[in-house]
């Protein structure tokens, strides 16, 4: 085996190991987007990629932030805005589940509900933004 072929194989192994470590959180984030906005798996992936590209952030870091927000960590406002814009773009303005709302974290939802620590139903996971531009 040539040195170039061996180096190519080593590079591929490193990339595959990294993919195996980051894939679970990416899949969780796709599920969060699918449940929150009624997206298909492909559309949820497109949202993650779109946000990643517009924020110059690796997809798995975007996914970690989204999953963290479900667990109560604050989602930075710029990321929240990019997620909302990407979802709106994927769905299109005339889709029945087009977000006129913005995804909010558990912390935001509980503070809006007066500090109740119970997780609200899925239908309460959006904040009305019909008057706010996306």
C-alpha positions in Angstrom: 0.0 0.0 0.0 1.4 3.4 -0.9 1.9 6.2 1.6 -0.8 8.3 0.0 -3.4 5.5 0.1 -2.5 4.8 3.8 -2.9 8.5 4.6 -6.2 8.6 2.8 -7.4 5.6 4.9 -6.3 7.2 8.2 -8.1 10.4 7.3 -11.2 8.5 6.4 -11.1 6.6 9.8 -10.8 9.9 11.7 -13.7 11.4 9.8 -15.9 8.3 10.4 -15.1 8.3 14.1 -16.0 12.0 14.4 -19.3 11.3 12.5 -20.1 8.5 15.0 -19.5 10.8 17.9 -21.6 13.7 16.6 -24.4 11.8 14.9 -26.6 11.1 18.0 -26.9 14.8 18.9 -27.7 15.7 15.3 -30.4 13.1 15.2 -31.9 14.5 18.5 -31.9 18.0 17.1 -33.6 16.8 13.9 -36.2 15.2 16.1 -36.7 18.5 18.1 -37.2 20.4 14.8 -39.6 17.7 13.5 -41.7 17.8 16.6 -41.6 21.5 17.1 -42.4 22.5 13.6 -43.9 19.4 11.9 -40.9 19.1 9.6 -39.9 16.0 7.7 -36.5 14.4 8.5 -35.0 15.9 5.3 -36.4 19.3 6.1 -35.1 19.2 9.6 -31.6 18.3 8.2 -31.9 21.2 5.7 -32.7 23.6 8.6 -29.6 22.4 10.5 -27.4 22.8 7.5 -28.9 26.3 6.7 -28.3 27.5 10.2 -24.8 26.0 10.3 -23.9 27.8 7.1 -25.4 31.2 8.0 -23.8 31.2 11.5 -20.5 29.6 10.4 -21.0 27.0 13.0 -20.5 23.2 12.7 -23.8 21.3 12.3 -23.1 19.3 15.5 -22.6 22.5 17.5 -25.9 23.9 16.3 -27.5 20.6 17.2 -25.9 20.6 20.7 -27.4 24.1 21.3 -30.9 23.1 20.2 -30.8 19.9 22.3 -29.4 22.0 25.2 -32.3 24.4 24.8 -34.8 21.6 25.2 -33.0 20.7 28.4 -33.3 24.2 29.7 -30.1 25.9 28.5 -30.7 29.3 26.9 -30.6 29.4 23.1 -28.7 32.5 21.9 -31.0 35.0 20.2 -29.0 35.0 16.9 -29.2 31.2 16.7 -32.9 31.3 17.6 -33.5 33.9 14.8 -31.6 31.8 12.3 -33.5 28.7 13.2 -36.8 30.5 12.8 -35.8 31.9 9.4 -34.5 28.6 8.2 -37.7 26.8 9.2 -39.8 29.5 7.5 -37.7 29.2 4.3 -38.0 25.4 4.3 -41.8 25.4 4.8 -42.5 28.3 2.5 -45.0 31.1 3.4 -48.1 29.2 2.4 -47.5 25.9 4.2 -50.1 25.0 6.8 -47.5 24.8 9.6 -45.5 27.8 8.6 -44.0 29.2 11.8 -45.5 32.5 12.6 -43.9 31.7 15.9 -40.3 31.3 17.1 -39.0 28.2 18.8 -38.3 28.9 22.5 -36.3 27.0 25.1 -37.8 25.4 28.2 -36.3 28.3 30.3 -38.1 30.8 28.2 -41.4 28.8 28.3 -41.4 28.4 32.0 -40.5 32.1 32.6 -43.4 33.1 30.3 -45.7 30.7 32.3 -44.9 32.4 35.6 -42.1 30.1 36.7 -44.0 26.8 36.5 -41.4 24.0 36.1 -43.7 21.6 34.3 -42.9 21.1 30.6 -45.8 22.6 28.6 -47.5 20.6 25.9 -45.9 20.6 22.4 -48.5 23.1 21.2 -47.2 25.6 23.8 -43.6 25.5 22.6 -44.0 28.4 20.3 -44.3 32.1 20.9 -46.6 34.2 18.8 -44.5 36.3 16.4 -47.2 37.2 13.9 -46.3 40.8 14.3 -42.5 40.2 14.3 -40.7 39.9 11.0 -38.8 36.6 10.6 
